[in-house]
Amino acid sequence: MYEYDKDFWRAIDELTWNQVKRCAKMVVDTLIGVMITIGVQPVRLYEYVRYRWSHRDEVKIECEANERFEHLKVSGHI
């Protein structure tokens, strides 16, 4: 006659719950990372605007250099 193996199913349940807990921890850690990333965006925007404002001339020169380089690539002189 077949007997119900309590120890086997207890081990399976423990392994399953351990994996569920691990997955839940990874989801929570990921959500915390996303919230931190979203929370930092205003600071990132402020620093970007401040950099662009204080380095306007360098940025303009860099943009012009990039345009010249693209034009050279298109015209075939590179």
Buried (B, 14 or more C-beta within 10 A) or exposed (E): EEEEEEEEEEEEEEEEEEEEEEEEEEEEEEEEEEEEEEEEEEEEEEEEEEEEEEEEEEEEEEEEEEEEEEEEEEEEEE
